[in-house]
Amino acid sequence: MASRSVRALAALLASGAGFCPLASHAYALDAQFDCQAHPHAFIENLIDNNYIESAPMRVDKNSVNAFRPVHGSDMTAFGFRVYAVLGYEPDDGMFRKGHGQALASPLYGAVLSAPSDSVELRVRAAGSTATVHAVIPMLLTAVICSR
């Protein structure tokens, strides 16, 4: 009886294995926050590797494009989960224009699911010159590289 239960449990686990995500490692964006990358290359790499959607989920008045992570993608920056990726480069067709005054200089970054004080500590410990902005206090924080 016990062996039949074990076999039934093993069959159940084996049949459900296809429905469980495989263990994977998060793609860490930390190295790109040396603020030496160009927004086009930063965003294009993430689109090409299927980490973010190719169309922005939002375009701000100042033309900053926010891209949603692809369902199931796992990106982090400084140990925090990436909520959205940001980018804009003047006169670059990859980025949609907003209805207001566009930024004069390029920028790229990420919105992280973490409070700004925690993000600030890790960004500085990593030696990054990126700026840190609270988006929603205690919930979402933007890390931005600009020129």
Buried (B, 14 or more C-beta within 10 A) or exposed (E): EEEEEEEEEEEEEEEEEEEEEEEEEEBBBBEBBEBEBBBBEBBBBBBEEEBBBEEBEEBBEBBBBBBBBBEEBBBBBBBBBBBBBBBBBEEEEBBEEBEEEBBEEBBBBBBBBBBBEBBBEBBEEBEBEBBBBBEEEEEBBBBBBBE
